[in-house]
Every structure is written in C-alpha cells, then in structure tokens.
Amino acid sequence: MTLNRTLQSLGLAGLALGCTALPAAASAFWFVDTVTPYGQKVDWLYQFMMWISIAILIVVEVALVAALIKFRKRPGENRQPETWSHNTKLEIIWTVIPFALLVAILIPTFQALAYLADVPKNPDLTLEVVGHQFYWEYRYPDLNVTFNSTPRDANGGYGDPLELPVGRKIKVIMTASDVIHAWWVPAFGLQQMTTPGNLAMVPLEITKAGDYTGSCAFLCGPQHGAMGIFVRAVDQPTFMAWADKHKSATGLKPIATVGLVGQTPPPPEANEVPEGKENPQGTEAAVAGKPTAEEAKKLSEKGKDLYAAKCLGCHQPTGAGVPGVFPPLDGSEFVTGPDKALVEIIVKGKSGPIKVKGADYNSAMPPVGTGMSDEEVAAIATYVRQSWSNKAEAVGPAMVKAKH
C-alpha cells in the first residue's frame, strides 16, 4: 500500500472513530452537570470539539508513527531520498476535512449564541443582578423584592440562598455599581460580566431543583473571594413564599440608574449650605431640622428595610460585620460619633485603611447612598445610630442635605 493510500485510510479511520465516540459525549470530561438548556448546549458543543480533537490526535500520531517505521533508515541501507514535493489529492484532503470540521463546529456554536441572545420579551419572571464590592444585590422588580447575598466567610460558607423557580422563563438583567464583576454559576453554564453603566441581559431557565453555587469570576478587589453565589431552585409555591419574606418596604430604584459611575455630580442648590459652613457654632444643635422623637421613630423603621436591602449583606443583621473583612457598625465610632462622618460614608463611600473599635480594616465601601433621597440616607443613618448597642441621636433629612 502506498503512503498516500495509507494516510487516506488513517484519516477516514480517525474520523470514523470520532463520530463513533460522539454518543458517549454525555459522559466524562469531568463536567458539572448543567441544569439549563443553554448549559446543555455549551456542554454538548465542548464535548463535540473534544472528540474531534481526540480523533485528530489519533490520526496525526498514527500517521507519524507509520511514517517513522516505513521511512526509517535500516542498517546497511543506502537508498536515495524521494524527491516529490507535493501531492494534490493529499493537499485537497487535508484542506477539505478541516474546513468541514469548522463548519460542523460553527453550526452548534451559532445555535448556542442565538439561544443566549433570545432574551424573552414576556418572561415569567425578571431577575436583576447588581454586583457590589463585595456582595450581590438581587431584585425582582415585578414582585418588589430585594435580597442581598451574604459574603462568604473564612470557612467557605455562603449564607442564605437566593431562590429561583424551576421551569420558568427568567429574564436576567445584570449590571454593577462600582467595578467590573462577573456572575458565574457553573451548573447554569453561564458566566456574565457585570459592568457599571451597562446592562447585560440573558435568558435563564432552570430544569432541575437543587442547590447551585458559583462565584464572582472577575478580580474585583481585595475581598473578591467573598463574593460567593448560592442559588436554590425550588417549585413556584416555595419561591413565592420566599419572595413574600423579602418584599421591599420602598420601591426599587430602576436598574438603569445603578452603577452610572464617573457622572458629573449635580451642582449644589442655591439654598444648600456650603461644605464646612454647615455648623458655624461648632455644635450639632446648630444644624436645622433635627427630627422629633416621633420623626426619629419613623425614620428608624424605614431605615431598617433600607439597611436590609443595602447594608445587611456586609455588616450582618447584628451590625457586627465580618471580622477582618467588613467593620462592625455596632459600637463603631464612625456610627455613634458626629453624624456628618456617617452621612459622608453612606453618600460617598470610603476606601483605604480604616480603624474601627481598635481593629484595622481595608475599607472598600461603595457609595450606597448614590441616587437615594436625603430622607432615605437619613433613615439608614438613624437606624444604625439607634440600633443594637448604639444610642446616638437621630439624623433628619435636612441635616443630611446640609452635610453633603
């Protein structure tokens, strides 16, 4: 048999082997079992490409070994090397076969991309995901529900799960409030970047109930590893019962207004007190608008819900924070001290080293008060100043307005 025919036979045998092995593509390669239609498309495509690669490897290696054996120089042999420079049939074969393989890969690739781009116009549920340093904010605008993930602790724990219904067409809208994050759940076959000022939309349909974990897949800062993702897929009644427990006391801010970083701040209003001039007498009493006891109570009640939506993920329900990661609010000198310091942290955020209750932290708090009204900022400030062991005075909207 000539070399040309040998190589042709090996090529056909390799392709046959690859095609024969494709039915086994549902097995091995150590994948996480995917539970979404998109994830299954991605898994099938990847395994298809793996088997093609294996077939090519076999063909090339067998041809290489055959050539080494056939054309090796044997003892006592003194023959002249062959002088042919090309083979038309062989060149056509090794051009046509790769082209055909690329087309075979291209078709399912575009099918998967088309599925990902086909975001439902009338979804059963809309989920909004906002990446923060360093937690995930989840919102269901149709249900007025909001839920913040709990940062992963030192032992890898995820805290309470986000619940999603099984078998429902979900429209997921993603963005970030500060830096680039990436929402990644391997079992969903989905990894999506979340970028401040941009909205990314993807479809999601979970086909199997269970617990699924993931993480932020983009290095977003010193506590990047704390941004775990814990999703629990449940039936519709269980999901609705969970959603009822997480309804927001206030309306959700449109996600299109979240994460608009780098915007030029609005000019100060004509009657706004300039920075550094708000307290000419040097006492808090000189600031107008100190709330009455009844007003302070209402602000604290409203601030409790806002705290749950904006702050609980990092600073915990007890205000104790996470040791070594997020500073405590309970007993913090920044909380119980002059209210201006707390207002500035809520509105402007704080980054860099900070010492709270004698412990050092590398603060990376985002400006959670961006886009909030003065009343909402005052409500959060009042709640944390008067909760747990804190007994500081309330903060009124007029005081907030005068201090930032």
DRENDO-1510 file (C-alpha; in Angstrom, 1 decimal, always signed):
<recs>
REC; n; res; u; v; w
REC; 1; MET; +0.0; +0.0; +0.0 .
REC; 2; THR; +1.4; +3.4; -0.9 .
REC; 3; LEU; +2.0; +6.2; +1.6 .
REC; 4; ASN; -0.9; +8.2; +0.1 .
REC; 5; ARG; -3.4; +5.5; +0.5 .
REC; 6; THR; -2.1; +4.7; +4.0 .
REC; 7; LEU; -2.6; +8.3; +5.1 .
REC; 8; GLN; -6.1; +8.5; +3.5 .
REC; 9; SER; -7.1; +5.3; +5.2 .
REC; 10; LEU; -5.8; +6.6; +8.6 .
REC; 11; GLY; -7.7; +9.9; +8.1 .
REC; 12; LEU; -11.0; +8.1; +7.4 .
REC; 13; ALA; -10.5; +5.7; +10.3 .
REC; 14; GLY; -9.8; +8.6; +12.7 .
REC; 15; LEU; -12.9; +10.5; +11.6 .
REC; 16; ALA; -15.0; +7.3; +12.0 .
REC; 17; LEU; -13.6; +6.8; +15.5 .
REC; 18; GLY; -14.5; +10.4; +16.4 .
REC; 19; CYS; -18.0; +10.0; +15.1 .
REC; 20; THR; -18.5; +6.7; +16.8 .
REC; 21; ALA; -17.4; +8.2; +20.1 .
REC; 22; LEU; -19.8; +11.1; +19.9 .
REC; 23; PRO; -22.7; +9.2; +21.5 .
REC; 24; ALA; -20.5; +8.9; +24.6 .
REC; 25; ALA; -20.3; +12.7; +24.8 .
REC; 26; ALA; -22.8; +12.8; +27.6 .
REC; 27; SER; -20.3; +11.1; +29.8 .
REC; 28; ALA; -16.9; +12.1; +31.2 .
REC; 29; PHE; -14.6; +15.1; +30.8 .
REC; 30; TRP; -15.4; +15.9; +34.5 .
REC; 31; PHE; -18.1; +18.5; +33.8 .
REC; 32; VAL; -20.5; +19.9; +36.4 .
REC; 33; ASP; -24.0; +18.6; +35.5 .
REC; 34; THR; -25.7; +21.6; +33.8 .
REC; 35; VAL; -29.4; +22.3; +34.6 .
REC; 36; THR; -30.3; +24.9; +32.0 .
REC; 37; PRO; -30.9; +24.5; +28.2 .
REC; 38; TYR; -28.1; +26.9; +27.4 .
REC; 39; GLY; -25.6; +25.0; +29.7 .
REC; 40; GLN; -26.5; +21.7; +28.0 .
REC; 41; LYS; -25.8; +23.3; +24.6 .
REC; 42; VAL; -22.4; +24.5; +25.8 .
REC; 43; ASP; -21.6; +21.2; +27.3 .
REC; 44; TRP; -22.5; +19.3; +24.1 .
REC; 45; LEU; -20.5; +21.7; +21.9 .
REC; 46; TYR; -17.4; +21.4; +24.1 .
REC; 47; GLN; -17.6; +17.7; +24.2 .
REC; 48; PHE; -18.1; +17.6; +20.4 .
REC; 49; MET; -15.0; +19.6; +20.0 .
REC; 50; MET; -13.1; +17.4; +22.4 .
REC; 51; TRP; -13.9; +14.3; +20.4 .
REC; 52; ILE; -12.9; +15.9; +17.2 .
REC; 53; SER; -9.6; +16.9; +18.8 .
REC; 54; ILE; -9.1; +13.3; +20.0 .
REC; 55; ALA; -9.8; +12.0; +16.5 .
REC; 56; ILE; -7.3; +14.4; +15.0 .
REC; 57; LEU; -4.7; +13.5; +17.6 .
REC; 58; ILE; -5.1; +9.8; +16.8 .
REC; 59; VAL; -4.8; +10.4; +13.1 .
REC; 60; VAL; -1.7; +12.6; +13.4 .
REC; 61; GLU; +0.1; +10.3; +15.9 .
REC; 62; VAL; -0.7; +7.1; +13.9 .
REC; 63; ALA; +0.5; +8.7; +10.7 .
REC; 64; LEU; +3.6; +10.0; +12.4 .
REC; 65; VAL; +4.4; +6.5; +13.8 .
REC; 66; ALA; +3.7; +4.9; +10.5 .
REC; 67; ALA; +6.0; +7.3; +8.7 .
REC; 68; LEU; +8.7; +6.7; +11.2 .
REC; 69; ILE; +8.5; +3.0; +10.7 .
REC; 70; LYS; +8.1; +3.0; +7.0 .
REC; 71; PHE; +10.8; +5.5; +6.1 .
REC; 72; ARG; +13.4; +4.8; +8.8 .
REC; 73; LYS; +16.9; +4.1; +7.6 .
REC; 74; ARG; +17.6; +0.4; +8.1 .
REC; 75; PRO; +21.1; -1.0; +8.8 .
REC; 76; GLY; +23.1; -1.4; +5.6 .
REC; 77; GLU; +20.6; +0.7; +3.6 .
REC; 78; ASN; +22.0; +3.3; +1.2 .
REC; 79; ARG; +18.9; +4.5; -0.8 .
REC; 80; GLN; +18.4; +8.0; -2.0 .
REC; 81; PRO; +15.6; +10.1; -0.5 .
REC; 82; GLU; +12.4; +10.6; -2.6 .
REC; 83; THR; +12.3; +13.9; -4.5 .
REC; 84; TRP; +8.5; +14.5; -4.8 .
REC; 85; SER; +7.4; +17.9; -3.4 .
REC; 86; HIS; +3.6; +17.7; -3.1 .
REC; 87; ASN; +0.5; +15.5; -3.6 .
REC; 88; THR; -2.6; +17.1; -5.0 .
REC; 89; LYS; -5.1; +14.6; -3.5 .
REC; 90; LEU; -3.5; +14.7; -0.1 .
REC; 91; GLU; -3.5; +18.5; +0.0 .
REC; 92; ILE; -7.2; +18.6; -1.0 .
REC; 93; ILE; -8.0; +16.1; +1.7 .
REC; 94; TRP; -6.2; +18.0; +4.5 .
REC; 95; THR; -7.9; +21.2; +3.3 .
REC; 96; VAL; -11.4; +19.9; +2.9 .
REC; 97; ILE; -11.5; +17.9; +6.1 .
REC; 98; PRO; -10.6; +20.8; +8.5 .
REC; 99; PHE; -13.0; +23.1; +6.6 .
REC; 100; ALA; -15.8; +20.5; +7.1 .
REC; 101; LEU; -14.9; +20.2; +10.8 .
REC; 102; LEU; -15.0; +24.0; +11.2 .
REC; 103; VAL; -18.4; +24.2; +9.6 .
REC; 104; ALA; -19.6; +21.3; +11.9 .
REC; 105; ILE; -18.4; +23.3; +14.9 .
REC; 106; LEU; -19.8; +26.6; +13.6 .
REC; 107; ILE; -23.4; +25.5; +13.3 .
REC; 108; PRO; -24.0; +24.5; +17.0 .
REC; 109; THR; -21.9; +27.5; +18.1 .
REC; 110; PHE; -24.3; +29.9; +16.4 .
REC; 111; GLN; -27.2; +27.9; +17.8 .
REC; 112; ALA; -26.0; +28.4; +21.3 .
REC; 113; LEU; -25.2; +32.1; +20.7 .
REC; 114; ALA; -28.7; +32.6; +19.2 .
REC; 115; TYR; -30.3; +31.0; +22.3 .
REC; 116; LEU; -28.3; +33.3; +24.6 .
REC; 117; ALA; -29.3; +36.4; +22.6 .
REC; 118; ASP; -33.0; +35.3; +22.6 .
REC; 119; VAL; -34.0; +37.1; +25.8 .
REC; 120; PRO; -37.7; +36.5; +26.5 .
REC; 121; LYS; -39.8; +39.6; +25.8 .
REC; 122; ASN; -42.6; +38.4; +28.1 .
REC; 123; PRO; -40.8; +36.4; +30.8 .
REC; 124; ASP; -42.4; +34.6; +33.6 .
REC; 125; LEU; -40.1; +36.4; +36.0 .
REC; 126; THR; -37.5; +39.2; +35.8 .
REC; 127; LEU; -34.3; +39.0; +38.0 .
REC; 128; GLU; -32.0; +41.9; +38.3 .
REC; 129; VAL; -28.4; +41.3; +39.5 .
REC; 130; VAL; -26.2; +44.1; +40.7 .
REC; 131; GLY; -22.5; +43.5; +41.6 .
REC; 132; HIS; -21.2; +45.4; +44.6 .
REC; 133; GLN; -17.9; +45.3; +46.4 .
REC; 134; PHE; -18.3; +42.7; +47.8 .
REC; 135; TYR; -21.7; +41.2; +47.6 .
REC; 136; TRP; -24.5; +40.6; +45.1 .
REC; 137; GLU; -27.8; +42.5; +45.1 .
REC; 138; TYR; -30.7; +40.6; +43.7 .
REC; 139; ARG; -34.0; +42.4; +42.8 .
REC; 140; TYR; -37.3; +41.2; +41.4 .
REC; 141; PRO; -38.9; +44.4; +40.1 .
REC; 142; ASP; -42.2; +42.7; +39.2 .
REC; 143; LEU; -42.6; +41.5; +42.8 .
REC; 144; ASN; -40.9; +44.5; +44.5 .
REC; 145; VAL; -38.5; +42.0; +46.2 .
REC; 146; THR; -34.9; +42.6; +47.0 .
REC; 147; PHE; -32.2; +40.3; +48.5 .
REC; 148; ASN; -28.5; +40.7; +49.2 .
REC; 149; SER; -26.1; +37.8; +49.2 .
REC; 150; THR; -24.1; +37.1; +52.3 .
REC; 151; PRO; -20.3; +37.3; +51.8 .
REC; 152; ARG; -18.5; +34.0; +52.0 .
REC; 153; ASP; -16.9; +33.5; +55.4 .
REC; 154; ALA; -13.4; +32.2; +56.2 .
REC; 155; ASN; -14.8; +28.6; +56.1 .
REC; 156; GLY; -16.3; +29.0; +52.7 .
REC; 157; GLY; -19.9; +29.3; +53.9 .
REC; 158; TYR; -22.4; +31.0; +51.6 .
REC; 159; GLY; -25.2; +32.0; +54.0 .
REC; 160; ASP; -28.8; +32.2; +52.9 .
REC; 161; PRO; -29.5; +31.2; +49.3 .
REC; 162; LEU; -31.2; +33.2; +46.5 .
REC; 163; GLU; -34.3; +31.3; +45.5 .
REC; 164; LEU; -35.4; +30.9; +41.8 .
REC; 165; PRO; -38.4; +28.9; +40.5 .
REC; 166; VAL; -37.9; +25.8; +38.4 .
REC; 167; GLY; -39.2; +25.6; +34.9 .
REC; 168; ARG; -39.9; +29.3; +34.5 .
REC; 169; LYS; -38.5; +31.5; +31.7 .
REC; 170; ILE; -36.5; +34.2; +33.6 .
REC; 171; LYS; -35.1; +37.4; +32.1 .
REC; 172; VAL; -31.9; +38.2; +33.9 .
REC; 173; ILE; -30.6; +41.8; +33.8 .
REC; 174; MET; -27.1; +42.5; +35.1 .
REC; 175; THR; -25.0; +45.5; +36.0 .
REC; 176; ALA; -22.5; +46.6; +38.6 .
REC; 177; SER; -22.5; +49.6; +41.0 .
REC; 178; ASP; -18.7; +50.2; +41.3 .
REC; 179; VAL; -16.3; +48.0; +39.3 .
REC; 180; ILE; -16.5; +45.1; +36.9 .
REC; 181; HIS; -17.7; +41.8; +38.3 .
REC; 182; ALA; -18.7; +38.5; +36.7 .
REC; 183; TRP; -21.7; +36.4; +37.8 .
REC; 184; TRP; -20.7; +32.7; +37.3 .
REC; 185; VAL; -22.7; +29.6; +38.2 .
REC; 186; PRO; -21.1; +26.5; +36.5 .
REC; 187; ALA; -24.3; +24.4; +36.8 .
REC; 188; PHE; -26.1; +27.1; +34.7 .
REC; 189; GLY; -23.4; +27.1; +32.0 .
REC; 190; LEU; -23.4; +30.9; +32.4 .
REC; 191; GLN; -20.7; +33.5; +33.2 .
REC; 192; GLN; -21.7; +37.1; +32.5 .
REC; 193; MET; -19.7; +40.2; +33.1 .
REC; 194; THR; -21.4; +43.0; +35.1 .
REC; 195; THR; -20.1; +46.4; +34.1 .
REC; 196; PRO; -21.0; +49.8; +35.7 .
REC; 197; GLY; -23.3; +51.8; +33.5 .
REC; 198; ASN; -24.1; +48.9; +31.2 .
REC; 199; LEU; -27.0; +46.4; +31.2 .
REC; 200; ALA; -26.4; +42.8; +30.1 .
REC; 201; MET; -29.5; +40.6; +29.5 .
REC; 202; VAL; -29.5; +36.8; +29.3 .
REC; 203; PRO; -32.3; +34.1; +29.4 .
REC; 204; LEU; -32.3; +31.6; +32.3 .
REC; 205; GLU; -34.5; +28.5; +32.7 .
REC; 206; ILE; -33.6; +26.0; +35.4 .
REC; 207; THR; -34.8; +22.5; +34.7 .
REC; 208; LYS; -33.9; +20.7; +38.0 .
REC; 209; ALA; -34.5; +21.7; +41.6 .
REC; 210; GLY; -31.5; +21.8; +43.9 .
REC; 211; ASP; -28.7; +24.0; +45.4 .
REC; 212; TYR; -26.2; +25.5; +43.0 .
REC; 213; THR; -23.1; +27.6; +43.9 .
REC; 214; GLY; -20.8; +29.9; +42.0 .
REC; 215; SER; -18.7; +33.0; +42.5 .
REC; 216; CYS; -17.5; +36.2; +41.0 .
REC; 217; ALA; -15.2; +35.3; +38.2 .
REC; 218; PHE; -13.5; +38.6; +37.7 .
REC; 219; LEU; -10.9; +40.0; +40.1 .
REC; 220; CYS; -12.8; +42.9; +41.6 .
REC; 221; GLY; -10.8; +43.9; +44.6 .
REC; 222; PRO; -9.3; +42.7; +47.9 .
REC; 223; GLN; -12.4; +40.8; +49.0 .
REC; 224; HIS; -13.1; +39.3; +45.6 .
REC; 225; GLY; -13.2; +35.8; +47.2 .
REC; 226; ALA; -16.1; +36.9; +49.5 .
REC; 227; MET; -18.5; +37.2; +46.5 .
REC; 228; GLY; -20.0; +33.8; +46.6 .
REC; 229; ILE; -23.2; +32.9; +44.7 .
REC; 230; PHE; -25.7; +30.5; +46.3 .
REC; 231; VAL; -28.9; +29.7; +44.3 .
REC; 232; ARG; -31.6; +27.4; +45.4 .
REC; 233; ALA; -34.0; +26.2; +42.6 .
REC; 234; VAL; -37.5; +25.4; +44.0 .
REC; 235; ASP; -41.0; +25.0; +42.9 .
REC; 236; GLN; -43.2; +28.0; +42.3 .
REC; 237; PRO; -45.2; +28.0; +45.6 .
REC; 238; THR; -42.0; +27.7; +47.6 .
REC; 239; PHE; -40.4; +30.6; +45.7 .
REC; 240; MET; -43.5; +32.8; +46.2 .
REC; 241; ALA; -43.4; +32.1; +49.9 .
REC; 242; TRP; -39.7; +33.1; +50.0 .
REC; 243; ALA; -40.4; +36.2; +47.9 .
REC; 244; ASP; -43.1; +37.4; +50.3 .
REC; 245; LYS; -40.5; +37.4; +53.1 .
REC; 246; HIS; -38.2; +39.7; +51.1 .
REC; 247; LYS; -40.5; +42.3; +49.8 .
REC; 248; SER; -39.1; +45.8; +49.9 .
REC; 249; ALA; -40.8; +48.4; +52.0 .
REC; 250; THR; -39.9; +51.0; +49.4 .
REC; 251; GLY; -40.0; +51.0; +45.6 .
REC; 252; LEU; -36.9; +49.7; +43.8 .
REC; 253; LYS; -34.7; +52.2; +42.0 .
REC; 254; PRO; -34.6; +51.5; +38.3 .
REC; 255; ILE; -31.7; +49.3; +37.4 .
REC; 256; ALA; -30.8; +51.6; +34.5 .
REC; 257; THR; -29.8; +54.2; +37.1 .
REC; 258; VAL; -27.5; +51.9; +39.0 .
REC; 259; GLY; -23.7; +52.0; +38.5 .
REC; 260; LEU; -23.6; +55.2; +36.5 .
REC; 261; VAL; -20.0; +55.8; +37.7 .
REC; 262; GLY; -18.0; +58.8; +36.5 .
REC; 263; GLN; -21.0; +61.0; +36.2 .
REC; 264; THR; -20.7; +64.8; +36.8 .
REC; 265; PRO; -22.4; +65.5; +40.2 .
REC; 266; PRO; -25.3; +67.9; +40.0 .
REC; 267; PRO; -24.5; +71.5; +41.0 .
REC; 268; PRO; -25.4; +72.5; +44.6 .
REC; 269; GLU; -28.8; +74.0; +45.1 .
REC; 270; ALA; -29.0; +77.7; +45.8 .
REC; 271; ASN; -30.0; +77.2; +49.4 .
REC; 272; GLU; -27.6; +74.4; +50.1 .
REC; 273; VAL; -25.1; +75.1; +52.9 .
REC; 274; PRO; -21.5; +75.1; +51.6 .
REC; 275; GLU; -19.1; +72.4; +52.8 .
REC; 276; GLY; -17.5; +73.3; +56.1 .
REC; 277; LYS; -20.1; +76.1; +56.8 .
REC; 278; GLU; -22.9; +73.9; +58.0 .
REC; 279; ASN; -22.2; +74.3; +61.7 .
REC; 280; PRO; -20.7; +77.7; +62.4 .
REC; 281; GLN; -21.3; +77.3; +66.2 .
REC; 282; GLY; -19.4; +74.0; +66.3 .
REC; 283; THR; -22.4; +72.1; +67.8 .
REC; 284; GLU; -24.9; +69.7; +66.2 .
REC; 285; ALA; -27.7; +71.7; +67.7 .
REC; 286; ALA; -26.8; +74.5; +65.2 .
REC; 287; VAL; -27.9; +72.3; +62.3 .
REC; 288; ALA; -31.6; +72.9; +61.4 .
REC; 289; GLY; -34.0; +70.1; +61.1 .
REC; 290; LYS; -33.2; +67.8; +64.0 .
REC; 291; PRO; -36.1; +65.3; +63.9 .
REC; 292; THR; -38.5; +64.9; +66.8 .
REC; 293; ALA; -38.9; +61.7; +68.7 .
REC; 294; GLU; -41.8; +60.6; +66.5 .
REC; 295; GLU; -40.0; +61.5; +63.3 .
REC; 296; ALA; -36.9; +59.6; +64.5 .
REC; 297; LYS; -39.0; +56.5; +65.1 .
REC; 298; LYS; -40.5; +56.6; +61.6 .
REC; 299; LEU; -37.0; +57.2; +60.1 .
REC; 300; SER; -35.6; +54.2; +62.0 .
REC; 301; GLU; -38.5; +52.0; +60.9 .
REC; 302; LYS; -37.9; +53.0; +57.3 .
REC; 303; GLY; -34.1; +52.7; +57.7 .
REC; 304; LYS; -34.5; +49.1; +58.9 .
REC; 305; ASP; -35.8; +48.0; +55.5 .
REC; 306; LEU; -33.2; +50.1; +53.6 .
REC; 307; TYR; -30.5; +48.5; +55.8 .
REC; 308; ALA; -31.7; +45.1; +54.9 .
REC; 309; ALA; -31.5; +45.9; +51.2 .
REC; 310; LYS; -28.3; +47.9; +51.1 .
REC; 311; CYS; -26.1; +47.0; +54.1 .
REC; 312; LEU; -27.0; +43.7; +55.7 .
REC; 313; GLY; -25.0; +41.6; +53.2 .
REC; 314; CYS; -21.7; +43.0; +54.5 .
REC; 315; HIS; -22.4; +44.3; +58.0 .
REC; 316; GLN; -24.8; +41.4; +59.1 .
REC; 317; PRO; -28.2; +41.7; +60.8 .
REC; 318; THR; -26.4; +42.2; +64.2 .
REC; 319; GLY; -24.3; +45.1; +62.9 .
REC; 320; ALA; -21.2; +43.0; +63.8 .
REC; 321; GLY; -19.8; +42.9; +60.3 .
REC; 322; VAL; -17.3; +40.1; +59.3 .
REC; 323; PRO; -14.1; +40.0; +61.4 .
REC; 324; GLY; -11.1; +41.1; +59.3 .
REC; 325; VAL; -13.3; +41.8; +56.3 .
REC; 326; PHE; -16.2; +44.2; +57.0 .
REC; 327; PRO; -16.0; +46.6; +60.0 .
REC; 328; PRO; -18.8; +46.5; +62.6 .
REC; 329; LEU; -21.4; +49.2; +62.9 .
REC; 330; ASP; -22.4; +48.2; +66.4 .
REC; 331; GLY; -20.3; +50.4; +68.7 .
REC; 332; SER; -18.4; +51.9; +65.8 .
REC; 333; GLU; -17.0; +55.4; +66.5 .
REC; 334; PHE; -17.9; +56.3; +62.9 .
REC; 335; VAL; -21.5; +55.5; +63.6 .
REC; 336; THR; -22.0; +56.8; +67.0 .
REC; 337; GLY; -19.7; +59.9; +66.6 .
REC; 338; PRO; -20.6; +63.1; +64.7 .
REC; 339; ASP; -23.4; +62.2; +62.3 .
REC; 340; LYS; -21.6; +64.0; +59.5 .
REC; 341; ALA; -19.0; +61.3; +59.3 .
REC; 342; LEU; -21.6; +58.6; +58.9 .
REC; 343; VAL; -23.6; +60.6; +56.3 .
REC; 344; GLU; -20.4; +61.1; +54.2 .
REC; 345; ILE; -19.6; +57.4; +54.3 .
REC; 346; ILE; -23.1; +56.4; +53.2 .
REC; 347; VAL; -23.2; +59.0; +50.4 .
REC; 348; LYS; -19.6; +59.0; +49.2 .
REC; 349; GLY; -18.4; +55.5; +50.3 .
REC; 350; LYS; -15.0; +55.0; +51.8 .
REC; 351; SER; -11.8; +53.3; +50.6 .
REC; 352; GLY; -8.5; +52.6; +52.1 .
REC; 353; PRO; -7.3; +51.7; +55.6 .
REC; 354; ILE; -9.7; +52.3; +58.5 .
REC; 355; LYS; -9.5; +51.5; +62.2 .
REC; 356; VAL; -12.8; +50.6; +63.9 .
REC; 357; LYS; -13.0; +49.6; +67.6 .
REC; 358; GLY; -9.3; +49.2; +67.6 .
REC; 359; ALA; -9.1; +46.8; +64.6 .
REC; 360; ASP; -7.7; +47.6; +61.2 .
REC; 361; TYR; -9.7; +47.1; +58.0 .
REC; 362; ASN; -9.0; +47.8; +54.4 .
REC; 363; SER; -12.2; +49.6; +53.6 .
REC; 364; ALA; -13.8; +49.4; +50.2 .
REC; 365; MET; -17.3; +50.5; +50.9 .
REC; 366; PRO; -19.3; +51.7; +47.8 .
REC; 367; PRO; -21.4; +54.8; +47.9 .
REC; 368; VAL; -24.6; +53.0; +48.7 .
REC; 369; GLY; -26.4; +56.4; +49.1 .
REC; 370; THR; -25.9; +57.3; +45.5 .
REC; 371; GLY; -29.2; +58.1; +44.0 .
REC; 372; MET; -31.0; +57.9; +47.3 .
REC; 373; SER; -33.1; +60.8; +48.7 .
REC; 374; ASP; -32.0; +62.8; +51.7 .
REC; 375; GLU; -34.8; +61.1; +53.6 .
REC; 376; GLU; -33.5; +57.6; +52.7 .
REC; 377; VAL; -30.0; +58.5; +53.7 .
REC; 378; ALA; -31.3; +59.9; +57.0 .
REC; 379; ALA; -33.3; +56.8; +57.6 .
REC; 380; ILE; -30.4; +54.4; +57.2 .
REC; 381; ALA; -28.2; +56.7; +59.3 .
REC; 382; THR; -30.8; +56.9; +62.1 .
REC; 383; TYR; -31.4; +53.2; +62.1 .
REC; 384; VAL; -27.7; +52.2; +62.5 .
REC; 385; ARG; -27.1; +55.1; +65.1 .
REC; 386; GLN; -30.0; +53.8; +67.2 .
REC; 387; SER; -29.8; +50.0; +66.8 .
REC; 388; TRP; -28.0; +47.3; +68.8 .
REC; 389; SER; -26.0; +49.0; +71.5 .
REC; 390; ASN; -25.8; +52.3; +69.6 .
REC; 391; LYS; -27.7; +55.2; +71.3 .
REC; 392; ALA; -26.7; +58.2; +69.2 .
REC; 393; GLU; -29.1; +60.9; +68.1 .
REC; 394; ALA; -31.3; +60.6; +65.0 .
REC; 395; VAL; -30.4; +62.2; +61.7 .
REC; 396; GLY; -33.0; +64.2; +59.8 .
REC; 397; PRO; -33.3; +64.8; +56.0 .
REC; 398; ALA; -32.5; +68.5; +56.5 .
REC; 399; MET; -29.3; +67.6; +58.4 .
REC; 400; VAL; -28.3; +65.2; +55.5 .
REC; 401; LYS; -28.9; +68.0; +53.0 .
REC; 402; ALA; -26.8; +70.4; +55.0 .
REC; 403; LYS; -23.9; +67.9; +55.3 .
REC; 404; HIS; -23.2; +66.8; +51.7 .
</recs>
